[in-house]
Amino acid sequence: MKYANSVLINRTMEEAKELQFKLIDEMTKVFRNNAFFETGDVGLHPEYHRPKTTAAAEKVLSNVFDSEDCALVRGSGSGAIRIALSMIAEPGDSIFVHKAPMYMTTKETFRMMGLKQEAVNFNHMDNVKNALETKLHIKVFYIQHARQQPTDTYDLEEIIALVKKSRPDVTILVDDNYCAMKMKGIGVEYGAHLSTFSGFKVLGPEGIGLILGSGEIIEKIHQTNYSGGGQVQGHEAHELLRAMTVAPVMLAIQNEQVEQLCEILNHGGFSFVKEAYITNSQSKNVIVELSAPIAPKVIEKASSFGAATYPVGAESKYDILPMIYRVSGSFLESQPHLREYGLRINPMKASAETILRILELSVNEIVRG
């Protein structure tokens, strides 16, 4: 399979069930005496300086991810990254990043904060080790868990271990968007100081970001977020927990269909398919390289047959229909031919068979036209 070494390993169905059970087990330890039937308070509770239900949800989540603490913040995953960076870096600081196209909202955060990118090829551990040993003034190491380009092969756990061994003074921040509750572990579970991701991508409500990790840093976040209007309110935190209970298994089913779809497209005798391969370009999906430069037309036709041709939150609670979409911006930057030849397909909650039906109908109409 093309780029096979770049594919991240998802949880199995059994592992997904175990994570669901762990989440609910932790909920029973925090929400007692039928407290879970109360959907949440609002405002600055005197004891917690945030809604008490929000504080309870944070406790549950920190335990689930074996983290010292957790903060629920405004701004989804991008907001979580921005707040986390503001706690560990100063304007003008240089930060170790992967030598690859950066996710657009992260790039904008770097610009807004005046941060400088010290690009290192994470796919070559010798390069990472050398950079750590020679750039001693740099104190923050930023890693995106999901792939930034098709050729990425770096192992998150391995890189975190190397950074901690070579430079224990460096703070490690991991963007776990599209990987939390899906992959076998996230940054903090592998020893990173901070993990961030969006609650929207684990079926939660809009606008909530999660920051997990160092108790000292998380406490600083709570202290600086002293405005009542800046809180994730109790009912929102409650909704997030409810959503996350079903996310692991649903994501495991989606992964199953991704793999089935790729297998069928490569071996099903479809003349319009040059090659199909799985990537973690943001969410785990199938990239289809077509035999003709008709990708924009296929996307347009797919919409008329019921496919979603743009995401809401790429795996949000609204992303149910199968998505047939353009290849991600960071992938197009490294593989520009995919603009005309490439499709990105995410089954979402659909079956591989539904996607194949829509693809065949779309291509047949284009050929007839």
N, C-alpha and C positions, 0 to 999 in steps of 0.2 A: 504494500500500500504506500502511495506517495506520502512523504512526510510522516511515516508511521512513528518514527522516534519522537515526533513533536507532540503526539497525542497524550494528554493527561489521563490518568487512570481513575475512572469513576468508582464510586461505591457499588458493590454488588447489591442485589435486591435484599439479601439477608442483612448486609451491613446498613442499608438504608432503614430497614425495620428496627435494627438495634438503636440507631440514632433517634428514631421517633420515640422508641420506648424510653431512652435515656432522657430526652427532653421532658416527657410527661412525668417520669419519675422525679426529676428535679422540680417540676411544678408542684408536685404533691408535698415537697419538703418546705416550700415557701408559702403556698396558698393553702391555708388550713381553715377548718371550721366553715367550709362552704364559701370562703372568701372569693373563690374564682367565679362565683355566680354574680359578683359585683363587678360591673364592667369598667370601673375606673373613675378616679377623681381627677380634678384639674387644679392647677395653680401650685404655689410654693408651700408645700407642707412644712410646718415649722421644724420637724425633725430631720427631713431629708433635703430641704431647699429645692424640691421638685415634687411632682406628684408621687404619693407613696406607692401607687400601683406601678408607676414607671420604675421606681427604685426596686420594687419586687421583681419586675420583669428583667431588669438588668442583673439582679442576683441570679436568677434562673439561668440566663444566657451565659454569664461568666462561668458558672458551674458546668454547663453543657460543653463548653469549649475549653475547659480546663485552664481558665484564665484567671488572673488575679482580680480583675474587675471589668466592668463594662459600662459604657456610656451610650445612651440613645440620643442622637442629635438630629437637627434639621439638615436638610439638603441631600438626602439619600447618600449613595456611595461617594459621589464627588464632594459633597459637603463634609463627609466623614474624613476623607483624605485631606481636605483643606484644613479642617480643625486640627487633625493629628499633626500635620506638618507645622502648623503655627505653634504647637506646643514644644517641638523638638528642633526647630530651625529658626534662624533670624534672617530678615531680608538681606540679600546679597550672599548668603551662604551657598557653597557648592555642595551638591548631593550626588552620590553614586547612583546612576541609573543604567538600565540596559541600553546597549547601542542598537536601537531599533526605533521605528516610528512610535511615538508616545500617544496614548489615548487622548483625544482632543481636550476633554475637560481637565485632565491632569496637566496637560501642557499649558492650559489657560491658568490653572492654579499656580504653576511655576512662574508664569509671567506676572500675575497679580502680586505675588509675594517677592518678586525680584530674585528668585532662586536660580542658581546656575547648574546646568546639567553637566556632570562629569561622566561621559558615556563610556561604558566598559562592556565588552562582549561577554555576556553571562554564559554563553554556550561553551566558552573555553575557560576552565577553572584556573589555568596558569595566568591568564590575563587578569582575572579577578584578584588573585593572590598578589600579583605584582602591583596592581593599582592600590590595594589596601596598604601594602608595605611602603609605597613611595608617596602616596598622597595623604600624609599624616594629618593635614589640617582639616580633612573632610570627616565629619562626625555622624553623618546620616546615610543609610543605605536603603534605597527604595527599590522594591521588587514588585512587579505585576505578576500575579500567579497565573492568570490566563495568558495565552500566547499573544505576542505583539506582532509576530510575522510567521509565515508558514514554516520557516526553517529553524525555529527555536527548538532547542532540545534540553535546555537547562533543567536541573532538578531542584525544586524549591528547598527541600529539606537539606540537600547537600550544600547549597549555597549558604543557607543560614548557618549551618555548622562551620563552614569555612570562615565566614565573617566573624563569628563569635570566638573562634580559636585564634585567628590572626589579629583581630582588633576588638577586644572586649569593650573598648571605649566607644564603639560605634553603635548608634541606635538603629535597629532594623525595623522598617515599616513595610508591611505587605498589603497590597491591594488584592483582596480576595474576592472581588466582584466576579460573578459567574462561576465561582468555585465553592463557595460556602454551602454546606449541606449536600454537596454533590461529589466532590473529590474526597479521598480518604482522610485528608486532614487539611487544616488551614495554617497560616503562618504562625500564630501564637502556639498552636499545638506542636509545632516543630521548633519552638524556641525563639521566635521573633518577639521583639518588645511590643509591637502593636500590629493588629490586624484590623482592616476596615472592609466593610461591604454594605451593600444596599439592602434594606428590608424589602424593597419593592421586588427584588429579584429572587426572593424566597416566598413570594405570594402575599407579602404584607401590604399595608396601606402605603399610599404615595408619600414620598418626602422624608422617610426615616432612614438615617444612617446608623450603623453600628460600629463602635470602636471598642475593641477588646485588647486587654494586655496589662501592662504595668500599672499596678495600683497607684503609684505615685503620679504617673502622667494622667491617668483617668481622674484622680481626685482633683488635679489641677484643671481639667476640663470642666468638672462639675462646679468648681469655684468660680471660674471665669464666665460660665453660662448662668448668670444670676438673674436674668430677666424672665418674668413669668411668661411673656410671649415667645421666648426662645425655647421653651420646654417642649419635649414630646409629651403630650398630655396622657393621663392614665388610660383613657379609653383607646387611644391609638396604640399604646404599648400592649394593651390587652389584645387588641386585634392582631397585632404582629405575632404574639405568642400563639394565638389560635391558628393563624395561617401557617406558621412554621411547623406545627405538628404534622401537617400533611405533606409538606414540601419534600422531604427526603425520598419517600416512596414514589411520589409523582415524578420527581426528577430522575429516579432510577428507571421508571417505565419509559420516560422520554429517551434516556440513553440507550435503552434496549432497541427502540425504534430507529434511532440514528444509525446504529450498527447494522440493523436489518436492511435499512434503506440503501446504505452504501454498498452492501454485499449484492443486493438485487440489481442496482444500477450498473455495477461493474460486470455482472455475469448474466444479465437478463437479455442480452442481444438488442439493446436499444441503439439504433443507428445514430441518434442525435447526441449520444454521450461519448465523448472522447475518453474521459476518465473521471472517476469520483473518488474522493478521499475525505477522511474525517479530520477536522481541525478544531482547535480550541480558540478560534478567532472570536474573542469575547465568549459567547456561549459555545458549547460543543455542538457542532453541526456538520453537515455534509457540504463540501464544496464540489460542485459539478462543473467540470470544464466541458463545454459543448464542442461539437465538431464543426459548428458554423458560428459566425459572430452575430448571434440572434438573442443574446441574453436580455437586453432591454425589452425586446418584443415578447419574449417568454414571460417575463415578469408582468408586463401589462396584460397579457392574455390570462395569466394565472388568476389575476384578480377577478376576472369575469366568471371564473369557475369556482370561486369561493375561497381562494387562498388569501391570506394576509400578505401584503407586499411591503409593509413597513411595520416595525415593532412599536409597542407602547412602552414597554420597559424591558424588552427582550427577556422573556420568562416571567413577566409580572402576572398578577391574577387575571389580567385582561387578555393575555396572550394565550389563547386557547386554540384558535384555528392554525393550521400549518402555515408557516411563513416561507415564502419563496421571494427572495430579496436580493439586492445587490451585495457584492462582497464588501466586507468592512473597509472603512477608509484607510486604516493602517495597513491592511493587506494590499489594497490597491496601490498604495504608495510604494510598496516593494514589488508588486506583481501587476503593473498597469494593464497588461493584456486581458486581465480578468474583467475589466469593465465591459468588454463586448462579448467575452467568451464564458464568463463565470457566473454561476448562481450560488447563493448561500441558502441552504434549506435547513430549517429547524422544524421538526415535527410538532413541537409544542405538545398539545394533548391528543394529537391525531395519530393514526396508524401509518405505517409505510405504504400500505395499499392505497390509502386516500391520496397521498402525495403522488404516487405513480399515476393514478387515474388523472389527476389534474395536469401533471406534466405532459402526458400523452395527448390529452385533449388540446392543450395549449399549443404544442408543437404541430399537431395535425392541422390546426386552423391556420397557423403561420404558413405551413407548406402549401395548403390549398389556396391561401391568399396570394 
